[in-house]
C-alpha cells in the first residue's frame, strides 16, 4: 500500500533586521511493496519424561517465534485444571524474555502429581503472553496431553484379616486387631491408622488412646503385620452390627502420601437392651407383708428393681398409677419415690407402704407401678394376693399385725434392737381369747436372722376385745454375718373365741394366723487400712519424683467386699493409673496393695487412701485412711559452686568407685580359714551328738 509521510521544515527569516519564523510542509508518498509477518509463537519438541502418579514430572518444550517481528516480554503459564497435577515451581508466570524472529527458547518446568490423581490422559493448557514493539499484548494457547499411569512399585496397604472379642458388650474393650499386608513392591513408610470421626460417639465407639492416630513401624513389601486398635464399646451402644471405618495413611521412600480406607462391621452383643434400644428393667423378689392383707389394715410391698443394661439411668422415679379409693391408699402424700441414679447392673430394693381400703375386693388385686428416668420409662403390674375383707362378719375374729417397726433407723448385722408391733382384733363384736404370739426370724435359707435376746420367743395374751389393739416390744439381735437384704420376721398368732367349734379333722380347738413381716438389714462391713508406708529404694522420697505407696487392707467383717478399688488423694497424686484394683476381699481376709505415687509438697505431706467397694447388695461404699510422710526437697544444682570456672554449664561429677577394704588375695585366705574352722567345729559337734546317743542306749540296756 501507499503511506504518506509529512516532512515539516521550520526556520527563521530576517526582514529589516527582525527575525521571523517560517515553515513549510512537504508530503512524500511512500509505497510498501512487502509486509513483514507479525510475531507468532509456536510450541515444539514437547517432552514429558515421567508420567507416573505420585512422581515428579519434567515437562520441556521449545517456544519459537515464527513471525518476522520480535516478541517481547514473553511469559509462560500452565492451567492444570482438575488433572491431579500441580506446579513444581514457585511463580505462576514464568518469564522467558524476548524472542527474535525465527529464534526459539527452551523451557523446562517441573510438575508434581498428587497421590489422588487418577490414571488416564490429562490435558494441560500452556498459555504464552507477549507484546510487540508498540506495546500491543497478545496471547497464544496450546494444549499438551499427558498420559498418567499408576505407580507399579508404590506401596499398597490392604486389610488381610481382623479379629476382635466377639463376646464384647457395651462398656467393654473391643479388642480389635488388624492384620495389614503391604501388597506393593516398595516399603510403606510411617504408616498410620486413623479412626474415622463417623465411628466415634457416645452410642458407638470410644477411643482408648490419646493421640490423633496409631503409628506403626515401616511395613516392607509383602510383609504382614498385626496392629492393635484400642477401642471401647460405648455403654450406650444398642448392640448389633456397628459400622467401624478406619483410614490408613502411609508414604513411600520419596515422601509421596497414599491413603486408603477400611470399613468393618463388628457384632456387639446387646445386654439388657430391647430391640428398640430401651434398657431392660427387671422387677423381682416381690414380697407383701402381711401375706393376707386385711381390709382397713396396713400393707407393705417390697420388690427389687434391677437395671439389666450397661447404661446408668438418671433421675429414676417410682410412682403408683390408677389408684382408687376402694383398693389401696398411699400412706405418704409424695407423688413419687425419687431413686436418683440406678447404675448399670445395680439392684435397688423398693418399699411401698399402703393402707388397704375398707371396700377392697377379696382375693387377687393389682398394684400398678410406674417408673421413669431420663429418656424413657415403663410400668409394671404387681399382683397382691389373698386380700381378706370379712369385717362385720358374725363368725370368727381376725387378728392382724396392724403396725410394726424397729427403734433404730438402720438395722446393722450383729446389732441389738427393740422390735415393736401391734396386734389388732379387726372384728366389731367378737373378742379373741387365750392368745399365743410366736416370733421366728428364720429366713428362706433356714438361718435364724433375728433371735430374741431374753426369754422365750412366745408370749401369752389373755384377751383382745373387738376393735382393740395390743402392743408389745421385744429385744432382738441380728445374726452377725447377715448380708444386706430384707429378711422376714414370721408372727404366728394362735387364739380362741366364744362359740368356737373344734376342727373336724384334728379335733383341736383354736385358730391360727400367720404374718410375714420384713425388715431391711445392712451388713456390718468393717474395712481396715493399716501399715501405710511411702518409700523409695534409691534416693528417698523426693518431691515431684515417683515413690511407692504400700498398705495392708483387712476385711474384718462377716461378708465379702466386692470390687475393692484404692485411690490416693491429698498431697500425693497417682504416678500411672488413677486407681489400684484389689478385686474381691473375702470375710476375714486381707490384701496387700502397692502402687506408685508422686508427692506434690516438700516437708510433711498428708494424704488419704480412699477405698471404694461394693457391699453384697451392690451398693457402693467408701472408706478412707489418712496418712503422712516426710518428703525431701528436689536437689537443685548451684552454678556458682567452685570447680566449674564460673561457667553456666551442667557438669556433674562422676562418683568414684569405692575402694576395697582388703586386698583380694587376703580376703580369699580369710574365707578359706573360716571355712576350715567351720568344718572342724561341725565335726566335733556331730561326734559329741553320736557319743551321747550311744551312752543313752547303754543306759537303757543296763
DRENFIMAR-9171 format. One line per field, with one value per residue (C-alpha): residue in three letters; x, y, z. Coordinates in Angstrom, 2 decimals, m for minus. Layout:
BEGIN
residu ALA_...
px X_...
py Y_...
pz Z_...
// end
This chain:
BEGIN
residu UNK_UNK_UNK_UNK_UNK_UNK_UNK_UNK_UNK_UNK_UNK_UNK_UNK_UNK_UNK_UNK_UNK_UNK_UNK_UNK_UNK_UNK_UNK_UNK_UNK_UNK_UNK_UNK_UNK_UNK_UNK_UNK_UNK_UNK_UNK_UNK_UNK_UNK_UNK_UNK_UNK_UNK_UNK_UNK_UNK_UNK_UNK_UNK_UNK_UNK_UNK_UNK_UNK_UNK_UNK_UNK_UNK_UNK_UNK_UNK_UNK_UNK_UNK_UNK_UNK_UNK_UNK_UNK_UNK_UNK_UNK_UNK_UNK_UNK_UNK_UNK_UNK_UNK_UNK_UNK_UNK_UNK_UNK_UNK_UNK_UNK_UNK_UNK_UNK_UNK_UNK_UNK_UNK_UNK_UNK_UNK_UNK_UNK_UNK_UNK_UNK_UNK_UNK_UNK_UNK_UNK_UNK_UNK_UNK_UNK_UNK_UNK_UNK_UNK_UNK_UNK_UNK_UNK_UNK_UNK_UNK_UNK_UNK_UNK_UNK_UNK_UNK_UNK_UNK_UNK_UNK_UNK_UNK_UNK_UNK_UNK_UNK_UNK_UNK_UNK_UNK_UNK_UNK_UNK_UNK_UNK_UNK_UNK_UNK_UNK_UNK_UNK_UNK_UNK_UNK_UNK_UNK_UNK_UNK_UNK_UNK_UNK_UNK_UNK_UNK_UNK_UNK_UNK_UNK_UNK_UNK_UNK_UNK_UNK_UNK_UNK_UNK_UNK_UNK_UNK_UNK_UNK_UNK_UNK_UNK_UNK_UNK_UNK_UNK_UNK_UNK_UNK_UNK_UNK_UNK_UNK_UNK_UNK_UNK_UNK_UNK_UNK_UNK_UNK_UNK_UNK_UNK_UNK_UNK_UNK_UNK_UNK_UNK_UNK_UNK_UNK_UNK_UNK_UNK_UNK_UNK_UNK_UNK_UNK_UNK_UNK_UNK_UNK_UNK_UNK_UNK_UNK_UNK_UNK_UNK_UNK_UNK_UNK_UNK_UNK_UNK_UNK_UNK_UNK_UNK_UNK_UNK_UNK_UNK_UNK_UNK_UNK_UNK_UNK_UNK_UNK_UNK_UNK_UNK_UNK_UNK_UNK_UNK_UNK_UNK_UNK_UNK_UNK_UNK_UNK_UNK_UNK_UNK_UNK_UNK_UNK_UNK_UNK_UNK_UNK_UNK_UNK_UNK_UNK_UNK_UNK_UNK_UNK_UNK_UNK_UNK_UNK_UNK_UNK_UNK_UNK_UNK_UNK_UNK_UNK_UNK_UNK_UNK_UNK_UNK_UNK_UNK_UNK_UNK_UNK_UNK_UNK_UNK_UNK_UNK_UNK_UNK_UNK_UNK_UNK_UNK_UNK_UNK_UNK_UNK_UNK_UNK_UNK_UNK_UNK_UNK_UNK_UNK_UNK_UNK_UNK_UNK_UNK_UNK_UNK_UNK_UNK_UNK_UNK_UNK_UNK_UNK_UNK_UNK_UNK_UNK_UNK_UNK_UNK_UNK_UNK_UNK_UNK_UNK_UNK_UNK_UNK_UNK_UNK_UNK_UNK_UNK_UNK_UNK_UNK_UNK_UNK_UNK_UNK_UNK_UNK_UNK_UNK_UNK_UNK_UNK_UNK_UNK_UNK_UNK_UNK_UNK_UNK_UNK_UNK_UNK_UNK_UNK_UNK_UNK_UNK_UNK_UNK_UNK_UNK_UNK_UNK_UNK_UNK_UNK_UNK_UNK_UNK_UNK_UNK_UNK_UNK_UNK_UNK_UNK_UNK_UNK_UNK_UNK_UNK_UNK_UNK_UNK_UNK_UNK_UNK_UNK_UNK_UNK_UNK_UNK_UNK_UNK_UNK_UNK_UNK_UNK_UNK_UNK_UNK_UNK_UNK_UNK_UNK_UNK_UNK_UNK_UNK_UNK_UNK_UNK_UNK_UNK_UNK_UNK_UNK_UNK_UNK_UNK_UNK_UNK_UNK_UNK_UNK_UNK_UNK_UNK_UNK_UNK_UNK_UNK_UNK_UNK_UNK_UNK_UNK_UNK_UNK_UNK_UNK_UNK_UNK_UNK_UNK_UNK_UNK_UNK_UNK_UNK_UNK_UNK_UNK_UNK_UNK_UNK_UNK_UNK_UNK_UNK_UNK_UNK_UNK_UNK_UNK_UNK_UNK_UNK_UNK_UNK_UNK_UNK_UNK_UNK_UNK_UNK_UNK_UNK_UNK_UNK_UNK_UNK_UNK_UNK_UNK_UNK_UNK_UNK_UNK_UNK_UNK_UNK_UNK_UNK_UNK_UNK_UNK_UNK_UNK_UNK_UNK_UNK_UNK_UNK_UNK_UNK_UNK_UNK_UNK_UNK_UNK_UNK_UNK_UNK_UNK_UNK_UNK_UNK_UNK_UNK_UNK_UNK_UNK_UNK_UNK_UNK_UNK_UNK_UNK_UNK_UNK_UNK_UNK_UNK_UNK_UNK_UNK_UNK_UNK_UNK_UNK_UNK_UNK_UNK_UNK_UNK_UNK_UNK_UNK_UNK_UNK_UNK_UNK_UNK_UNK_UNK_UNK_UNK_UNK_UNK_UNK_UNK_UNK_UNK_UNK_UNK_UNK_UNK_UNK_UNK_UNK_UNK_UNK_UNK_UNK_UNK_UNK_UNK_UNK_UNK_UNK_UNK_UNK_UNK_UNK_UNK_UNK_UNK_UNK_UNK_UNK_UNK_UNK_UNK_UNK_UNK_UNK_UNK_UNK_UNK_UNK_UNK_UNK_UNK_UNK_UNK_UNK_UNK_UNK_UNK_UNK_UNK_UNK_UNK_UNK_UNK_UNK_UNK_UNK_UNK_UNK_UNK_UNK_UNK_UNK_UNK_UNK_UNK_UNK_UNK_UNK_UNK_UNK_UNK_UNK_UNK_UNK_UNK_UNK_UNK_UNK_UNK_UNK_UNK_UNK_UNK_UNK_UNK_UNK_UNK_UNK_UNK_UNK_UNK_UNK_UNK_UNK_UNK_UNK_UNK_UNK_UNK_UNK
px 0.00_0.91_1.51_2.04_4.97_4.76_8.10_7.79_10.63_10.93_13.35_13.87_13.98_15.20_13.26_14.65_16.85_13.92_13.74_10.56_9.78_8.91_7.82_6.75_5.37_6.40_4.33_6.16_4.07_5.81_4.76_5.25_5.96_6.37_4.74_6.54_4.83_3.62_5.12_3.68_4.85_4.66_5.43_7.73_9.71_7.30_8.78_7.31_9.91_7.91_4.16_3.80_1.23_2.89_6.18_7.76_7.31_9.65_7.74_10.05_9.22_10.64_8.92_9.73_8.85_7.62_6.97_9.30_8.67_10.33_8.04_8.86_8.27_7.29_5.67_4.61_1.90_0.14_m3.51_m3.67_m7.46_m8.65_m5.88_m4.41_m1.17_0.25_3.16_6.52_7.86_7.21_5.97_2.73_4.00_7.48_9.35_11.48_12.47_12.28_12.25_13.51_12.25_12.93_14.54_13.47_13.80_13.89_11.64_11.88_9.24_8.89_5.39_4.20_1.43_m0.82_m1.34_m5.07_m4.62_m6.34_m4.77_m5.59_m4.92_m4.89_m4.94_m2.70_m3.16_0.08_m0.54_2.08_1.68_3.84_3.90_5.21_7.25_4.30_3.09_0.20_m0.39_m1.02_m1.79_m1.22_m2.60_m1.55_m2.77_m0.42_m1.59_m0.04_m0.98_m0.76_m0.01_m0.22_2.97_3.51_6.10_4.13_3.32_m0.22_m1.61_m4.60_m6.60_m5.79_m7.87_m9.06_m10.09_m12.00_m13.67_m16.87_m18.39_m17.75_m20.56_m21.32_m18.84_m16.10_m13.00_m13.45_m10.04_m9.68_m6.53_m5.92_m3.83_m2.38_m0.42_1.73_0.99_3.09_6.65_8.10_8.02_5.22_6.93_5.46_2.03_m0.77_m4.25_m6.98_m10.39_m12.91_m14.96_m18.16_m17.42_m16.74_m19.57_m21.48_m23.58_m20.79_m17.12_m14.77_m11.03_m8.92_m5.83_m4.92_m3.23_m4.74_m3.63_m2.00_1.53_3.08_6.59_7.55_5.98_8.17_6.93_4.60_5.06_2.10_1.83_m0.68_m1.91_m3.96_m6.68_m7.67_m11.38_m14.09_m17.70_m19.82_m22.12_m24.99_m24.30_m27.51_m25.73_m25.97_m23.76_m21.79_m20.01_m16.37_m14.42_m10.62_m8.38_m4.82_m2.23_1.33_4.22_6.78_10.52_10.21_7.64_4.61_1.46_m1.03_m4.45_m6.94_m9.99_m11.23_m14.80_m15.54_m18.84_m18.19_m21.16_m21.79_m23.71_m26.66_m27.05_m30.10_m31.41_m34.67_m34.84_m35.85_m32.87_m34.63_m32.89_m34.48_m35.73_m36.48_m38.83_m38.20_m38.30_m41.77_m42.98_m46.14_m46.45_m48.70_m49.26_m53.02_m53.78_m56.97_m59.37_m58.67_m55.20_m51.68_m49.74_m46.13_m44.98_m41.28_m39.58_m36.20_m35.68_m32.65_m31.10_m30.02_m28.48_m24.99_m26.38_m26.81_m30.42_m30.59_m33.49_m35.10_m38.57_m41.29_m44.97_m48.32_m50.82_m54.59_m55.19_m58.84_m60.38_m61.67_m58.34_m55.11_m54.40_m50.86_m49.57_m47.39_m48.63_m45.49_m46.37_m43.37_m40.28_m37.10_m34.32_m31.77_m29.35_m29.93_m26.50_m25.88_m26.32_m27.43_m30.33_m32.46_m34.80_m38.08_m40.59_m44.10_m46.28_m50.03_m53.34_m55.88_m59.25_m62.31_m64.08_m61.34_m62.48_m61.34_m58.79_m56.45_m55.85_m53.31_m50.92_m49.68_m46.14_m44.90_m41.20_m39.49_m35.95_m34.25_m35.19_m37.75_m39.88_m42.47_m44.90_m45.25_m48.23_m47.66_m50.33_m51.43_m52.58_m55.18_m56.76_m59.24_m62.39_m64.78_m65.27_m68.65_m68.94_m70.61_m68.21_m64.65_m62.43_m59.36_m56.06_m53.64_m50.31_m51.50_m48.19_m44.57_m41.26_m37.74_m36.45_m33.45_m33.38_m30.72_m30.56_m26.93_m25.77_m24.70_m26.63_m29.44_m32.74_m36.24_m38.92_m42.27_m45.51_m49.26_m51.83_m55.34_m58.63_m60.46_m63.81_m66.50_m68.23_m66.23_m63.22_m60.14_m59.04_m56.15_m53.83_m50.29_m47.96_m44.76_m41.97_m39.48_m36.66_m35.81_m35.03_m35.75_m32.27_m33.10_m30.89_m32.21_m31.51_m33.48_m33.40_m34.95_m32.21_m34.13_m36.68_m38.84_m39.87_m43.53_m45.80_m49.41_m52.21_m55.37_m57.78_m58.04_m61.51_m63.35_m61.50_m58.81_m55.06_m52.33_m48.78_m45.57_m41.82_m39.15_m35.38_m33.90_m30.42_m29.40_m27.10_m23.58_m22.82_m26.08_m25.75_m27.67_m31.26_m34.82_m35.43_m38.70_m39.99_m42.78_m45.51_m47.77_m50.93_m52.95_m56.23_m59.72_m63.07_m66.54_m68.54_m65.53_m66.01_m63.34_m61.61_m63.47_m60.27_m57.86_m60.25_m58.22_m59.83_m58.35_m57.47_m54.05_m52.98_m49.53_m48.00_m44.68_m43.11_m39.93_m37.14_m34.23_m30.81_m27.49_m24.38_m21.65_m18.70_m15.52_m12.80_m9.46_m6.35_m3.08_0.69_0.55_4.08_5.63_9.21_11.74_14.63_17.13_17.25_14.43_11.04_11.64_9.00_7.93_9.54_7.75_7.67_6.00_2.83_2.06_m0.60_m2.50_m6.27_m8.25_m11.88_m12.81_m16.50_m18.55_m19.32_m17.24_m16.30_m16.56_m14.66_m12.33_m10.55_m7.88_m7.09_m4.91_m5.79_m4.26_m0.61_0.02_m1.08_m1.00_2.04_0.36_m3.23_m5.65_m6.71_m5.44_m7.87_m7.70_m10.60_m12.84_m11.69_m13.26_m14.56_m11.61_m9.17_m6.65_m4.98_m1.65_m1.52_1.49_1.49_3.46_2.55_4.17_4.38_3.42_4.76_8.05_8.29_5.50_2.99_m0.53_m2.52_m5.65_m6.08_m9.64_m11.12_m14.24_m16.07_m19.47_m21.42_m23.36_m26.32_m24.24_m24.27_m21.04_m19.36_m16.34_m13.70_m10.80_m7.50_m5.29_m1.51_1.53_5.07_8.22_9.18_12.61_13.01_14.21_18.01_18.95_22.28_24.12_26.02_28.16_29.75_33.59_35.31_33.40_35.23_32.00_30.67_26.94_27.26_25.87_28.89_28.04_30.95_31.41_31.28_34.45_34.02_34.57_38.00_38.12_38.72_41.10_43.22_41.57_44.16_43.89_40.08_40.25_42.66_40.40_37.38_39.29_40.35_36.76_35.54_38.14_37.26_33.58_34.27_36.27_33.61_30.82_32.72_33.22_29.55_28.42_30.80_29.53_25.92_26.71_28.51_25.57_23.19_25.45_25.54_21.79_21.38_23.82_21.87_18.62_20.19_21.55
py 0.00_3.70_5.57_9.42_10.85_14.54_16.42_19.68_22.22_25.20_28.15_31.88_34.76_38.29_41.20_44.63_43.05_41.48_37.65_35.92_32.12_30.38_26.73_24.56_21.00_18.52_15.32_12.25_9.23_6.00_2.71_m0.51_m3.24_m6.15_m6.52_m8.33_m11.23_m10.47_m12.28_m15.78_m18.15_m21.90_m24.91_m27.62_m30.54_m31.22_m33.92_m35.49_m37.67_m39.33_m39.89_m41.98_m40.90_m39.65_m38.93_m35.71_m34.88_m32.75_m31.01_m29.48_m27.69_m25.14_m21.81_m20.46_m17.11_m17.99_m14.33_m11.56_m9.21_m9.67_m10.91_m9.01_m9.78_m13.37_m15.19_m18.85_m20.18_m23.56_m24.18_m27.56_m27.55_m30.81_m33.04_m34.02_m32.23_m29.05_m26.75_m27.75_m24.21_m21.14_m18.47_m18.73_m16.92_m17.93_m15.20_m16.33_m12.83_m11.59_m13.92_m12.50_m13.56_m17.23_m17.67_m20.17_m20.60_m23.96_m24.19_m26.94_m26.94_m29.40_m30.71_m32.68_m35.27_m35.78_m39.30_m38.73_m38.33_m40.90_m42.72_m41.59_m38.83_m35.38_m32.06_m29.16_m25.73_m23.78_m20.03_m17.71_m13.97_m11.41_m7.91_m6.38_m3.20_m0.78_m2.38_m4.36_m7.51_m10.93_m14.35_m17.77_m21.04_m24.59_m27.87_m30.63_m34.18_m36.27_m39.92_m40.54_m44.09_m45.83_m46.37_m50.10_m50.09_m47.99_m49.45_m50.75_m51.50_m53.83_m55.50_m59.21_m60.14_m58.80_m60.20_m58.80_m60.01_m61.50_m61.62_m57.96_m55.98_m52.27_m50.74_m53.32_m53.15_m54.21_m55.95_m55.16_m56.47_m55.70_m57.92_m55.46_m56.62_m54.49_m55.85_m53.23_m53.54_m50.95_m50.31_m48.32_m45.63_m44.26_m45.93_m44.55_m45.70_m43.12_m43.99_m42.05_m39.49_m41.09_m44.18_m42.27_m41.22_m41.86_m44.55_m46.07_m46.50_m44.51_m44.19_m45.78_m43.77_m40.09_m39.42_m38.45_m41.70_m45.06_m45.12_m48.31_m49.29_m49.31_m52.24_m53.91_m55.20_m58.22_m58.08_m58.90_m57.07_m57.01_m53.72_m53.22_m50.58_m49.84_m49.03_m49.26_m50.04_m47.20_m48.07_m46.59_m48.83_m50.63_m53.71_m55.45_m54.70_m51.48_m49.74_m49.01_m47.01_m46.85_m44.68_m45.74_m43.09_m44.01_m42.77_m44.16_m43.59_m40.33_m38.90_m39.35_m39.77_m42.61_m43.12_m45.96_m46.77_m49.91_m50.46_m53.20_m54.37_m55.90_m57.58_m56.17_m58.36_m56.40_m56.85_m55.66_m53.79_m54.36_m54.44_m50.78_m49.81_m49.41_m50.63_m53.68_m53.22_m56.43_m56.46_m59.49_m60.81_m59.36_m59.70_m58.47_m58.04_m59.38_m62.31_m61.93_m58.21_m57.31_m54.54_m51.49_m52.74_m51.87_m53.39_m53.08_m54.22_m54.99_m55.70_m55.43_m53.29_m54.40_m52.43_m55.20_m52.79_m51.26_m47.71_m45.67_m44.49_m40.95_m39.20_m42.57_m42.20_m44.63_m43.75_m45.52_m45.44_m45.89_m45.85_m45.66_m45.27_m48.83_m50.67_m49.30_m45.92_m44.46_m43.79_m40.90_m37.94_m37.70_m38.20_m40.45_m42.04_m40.44_m43.01_m40.80_m42.84_m46.55_m47.66_m50.26_m53.74_m52.37_m53.71_m51.38_m52.64_m50.72_m50.49_m49.10_m48.63_m48.76_m48.81_m51.39_m49.84_m50.96_m51.63_m53.65_m56.83_m60.08_m62.27_m61.03_m57.31_m55.48_m52.64_m50.73_m49.38_m46.72_m45.90_m43.22_m42.00_m39.55_m40.55_m43.26_m45.24_m48.01_m49.59_m53.00_m54.71_m56.33_m58.79_m58.51_m61.95_m63.24_m59.96_m60.52_m58.48_m60.11_m57.13_m57.16_m60.94_m62.65_m65.59_m65.55_m62.58_m61.74_m60.84_m58.89_m57.18_m53.65_m51.91_m52.83_m51.00_m51.03_m48.45_m47.63_m46.31_m48.74_m52.39_m53.46_m57.07_m58.09_m55.28_m55.42_m53.55_m53.39_m54.80_m53.11_m54.32_m54.13_m56.91_m55.69_m57.55_m56.38_m57.88_m55.46_m57.70_m60.85_m60.89_m63.09_m65.05_m67.25_m65.77_m67.11_m65.00_m66.63_m64.79_m66.50_m64.81_m67.76_m66.79_m68.75_m70.30_m71.77_m69.42_m67.54_m63.93_m62.44_m64.00_m62.89_m61.95_m62.52_m65.16_m67.04_m66.05_m66.72_m64.87_m65.12_m62.56_m63.15_m61.21_m58.64_m57.17_m56.21_m53.38_m53.31_m53.30_m54.95_m53.52_m55.40_m54.78_m57.47_m57.08_m58.94_m59.49_m59.74_m62.52_m61.06_m62.44_m61.29_m59.72_m56.61_m57.56_m57.64_m60.58_m61.90_m61.99_m64.55_m63.79_m66.75_m65.93_m68.76_m67.79_m68.84_m67.05_m67.62_m70.12_m71.71_m75.25_m77.98_m78.66_m81.62_m83.13_m82.68_m82.21_m79.24_m76.03_m72.76_m70.57_m69.69_m66.54_m66.29_m62.99_m62.50_m59.10_m57.87_m55.74_m54.33_m55.34_m53.75_m55.91_m54.91_m54.18_m53.49_m52.46_m51.51_m49.99_m50.30_m50.17_m47.29_m46.55_m44.27_m45.09_m45.08_m47.54_m45.23_m41.62_m41.38_m39.75_m36.57_m34.06_m34.48_m37.96_m41.33_m43.22_m46.45_m46.37_m49.64_m50.66_m53.68_m53.87_m56.08_m57.17_m57.68_m58.04_m61.15_m60.54_m60.39_m56.92_m56.81_m54.76_m53.12_m50.13_m47.94_m44.32_m41.67_m38.04_m35.06_m34.09_m37.14_m37.97_m41.30_m41.84_m44.07_m45.31_m43.24_m46.30_m49.65_m52.58_m55.07_m57.31_m59.14_m59.49_m62.38_m62.04_m62.17_m61.85_m59.22_m57.78_m56.07_m53.00_m51.28_m48.61_m45.52_m42.02_m38.61_m36.23_m32.66_m30.83_m30.69_m31.46_m33.30_m34.41_m35.52_m37.93_m40.04_m43.61_m43.86_m47.37_m47.86_m51.19_m52.74_m54.49_m57.69_m55.68_m53.93_m50.57_m48.57_m47.78_m45.58_m45.93_m43.51_m43.70_m40.66_m40.93_m38.69_m38.98_m36.88_m35.62_m34.25_m31.22_m31.52_m31.27_m28.00_m27.56_m24.37_m22.95_m20.86_m23.84_m23.85_m26.04_m25.07_m21.80_m19.82_m21.15_m21.87_m25.46_m28.53_m30.74_m33.30_m35.01_m38.68_m40.68_m42.62_m46.33_m47.46_m48.90_m52.42_m52.64_m55.62_m56.89_m59.62_m62.29_m61.53_m61.71_m65.17_m66.53_m65.34_m67.02_m70.33_m70.20_m69.53_m72.49_m74.87_m73.76_m74.28_m77.86_m78.72_m77.37_m79.13_m82.44_m82.14_m81.36_m84.35_m86.70_m85.45_m85.98_m89.51_m90.38_m89.00_m91.31_m94.33_m93.56_m93.23_m96.69_m98.23_m96.72_m98.12_m101.60_m101.73
pz 0.00_m0.20_3.04_3.13_5.08_6.03_6.27_8.22_7.67_10.00_10.05_10.75_8.25_8.88_7.46_8.13_10.68_12.57_12.93_11.76_11.95_8.72_7.99_5.12_4.73_2.09_1.64_0.41_m0.66_0.32_m1.22_0.88_m1.56_1.01_4.53_7.44_9.13_12.72_15.71_16.02_18.81_18.45_20.73_19.53_20.89_23.80_26.06_29.28_30.96_33.81_33.81_36.99_39.60_42.74_40.97_39.73_36.01_33.90_31.11_28.48_25.23_22.81_22.13_18.62_17.02_13.54_12.64_11.44_14.37_17.78_20.56_23.74_27.47_26.80_29.79_30.02_32.39_32.65_33.52_35.40_35.97_37.65_36.33_39.71_38.81_40.35_39.59_40.98_40.64_42.75_40.30_38.36_35.22_34.06_32.15_29.18_27.91_24.28_21.26_17.98_14.58_13.83_17.25_19.92_23.68_25.51_28.61_31.28_34.04_37.00_37.70_40.75_40.59_43.58_45.00_44.48_40.71_38.53_35.57_32.04_29.53_31.10_29.22_30.23_28.64_28.08_27.81_26.19_26.77_24.90_23.42_20.19_19.82_20.01_23.30_21.89_24.04_22.53_23.99_22.49_23.99_23.21_24.68_25.87_26.62_29.43_29.94_33.72_34.79_38.13_40.12_39.75_42.54_45.03_48.47_48.86_52.33_52.45_55.20_55.22_58.26_61.60_64.97_67.93_71.11_69.71_73.21_73.91_75.45_75.81_78.23_77.48_75.31_71.68_71.44_67.73_66.00_62.30_60.01_57.49_54.43_52.10_48.61_46.86_45.56_47.96_51.69_53.32_55.37_58.62_58.28_60.46_61.41_61.94_63.38_61.32_63.24_61.93_64.06_67.30_69.61_72.82_71.12_69.00_69.97_72.21_71.59_74.35_73.41_73.49_70.14_66.79_65.18_65.86_64.45_63.08_62.08_58.40_56.53_53.93_50.61_51.06_54.84_57.13_60.47_63.31_64.72_67.89_67.70_71.32_71.30_73.96_73.11_74.45_77.33_75.32_72.32_71.36_70.06_66.70_63.69_64.13_61.25_62.06_59.46_59.62_57.44_56.50_55.66_54.58_52.43_50.02_50.22_48.29_50.71_48.44_50.54_49.97_51.56_51.81_53.92_55.69_56.88_59.43_60.91_64.38_66.05_69.53_71.93_73.29_77.04_78.84_75.81_73.92_70.14_70.07_72.24_75.60_78.78_80.41_83.99_85.94_88.94_91.17_94.76_95.34_98.92_100.61_104.35_105.70_103.37_103.84_103.78_105.60_104.67_106.80_107.76_106.67_103.79_102.73_99.30_98.72_95.42_93.69_90.59_88.57_85.73_83.33_80.85_80.80_80.94_84.12_84.40_85.79_87.52_88.32_89.90_91.04_91.37_91.81_88.95_88.71_92.46_93.55_96.96_97.02_96.61_98.10_99.69_99.85_103.35_102.17_100.15_98.00_94.31_93.70_95.24_93.96_93.50_91.71_89.62_89.05_87.91_85.23_86.68_90.06_92.14_94.26_96.97_96.94_99.82_99.31_102.43_101.80_103.62_102.48_101.70_103.68_100.39_98.71_96.94_98.43_96.70_93.97_93.49_91.34_92.09_89.01_89.47_87.06_86.76_84.72_84.02_81.74_78.22_78.97_81.38_81.66_84.11_85.75_87.36_90.78_91.98_95.63_96.76_99.22_100.28_103.16_103.70_106.18_108.51_110.19_109.92_112.83_112.63_113.99_114.82_112.78_114.44_112.27_112.80_112.12_112.76_113.34_113.50_114.96_117.42_115.19_111.64_110.42_111.36_111.11_111.22_114.73_116.46_119.02_118.58_120.00_117.74_118.43_116.91_117.40_117.13_116.29_116.51_113.40_114.41_115.51_118.07_118.90_121.25_120.82_123.92_125.09_122.52_121.98_119.82_118.48_116.63_114.33_112.44_110.20_106.61_103.42_103.68_107.09_109.14_112.15_111.16_114.08_117.56_120.86_123.34_126.59_127.48_125.03_121.55_122.53_124.94_126.12_125.83_127.80_125.61_122.80_122.59_119.38_117.63_120.33_119.77_121.83_121.73_122.53_122.31_122.20_122.22_119.26_117.86_114.20_113.03_112.63_109.15_107.58_104.15_103.11_102.24_103.54_105.94_107.35_110.90_110.99_113.55_114.37_116.36_117.93_119.61_120.63_120.82_122.18_120.20_118.53_117.27_117.27_113.98_112.47_111.09_114.01_116.88_118.13_119.23_118.05_115.06_113.70_111.85_110.26_109.20_107.48_108.21_106.53_107.93_105.96_107.32_106.41_106.58_109.04_106.80_108.77_106.32_107.86_106.27_108.21_107.74_105.27_104.11_101.49_100.48_97.68_97.33_95.68_96.92_99.45_98.94_96.89_95.86_92.24_91.92_91.95_95.25_96.35_98.49_100.28_102.78_104.09_103.61_106.02_105.78_109.44_108.67_108.02_104.34_101.17_99.91_96.12_93.53_96.04_94.44_96.07_95.15_96.77_97.49_99.27_98.83_96.65_93.11_91.23_89.02_86.45_86.61_88.68_90.70_92.01_91.63_94.55_93.49_95.98_99.60_101.50_105.04_107.44_104.54_103.64_100.56_100.02_97.80_96.27_93.59_92.62_93.77_93.31_96.31_95.47_98.54_100.41_104.11_105.90_103.25_104.18_102.10_102.19_100.98_99.63_99.47_97.35_97.42_96.82_99.57_99.00_97.72_95.04_96.83_96.62_99.95_100.78_103.50_104.00_105.86_106.39_106.44_106.43_105.12_105.15_101.69_100.80_98.56_94.99_94.62_92.90_91.13_92.05_89.05_91.42_93.10_92.86_90.33_87.20_86.45_86.85_83.52_83.49_82.18_83.87_84.56_87.25_88.97_88.25_91.50_92.20_92.84_96.40_97.13_98.57_102.33_101.93_99.13_97.10_97.96_101.69_101.55_99.87_102.54_105.36_103.74_103.44_107.13_108.22_106.15_107.71_111.25_110.50_109.29_112.44_114.78_112.88_113.01_116.76_117.36_115.26_117.15_120.51_119.44_118.27_121.58_123.54_121.66_122.38_126.12_126.17_124.55_127.08_129.98_128.59_128.20_131.73
// end
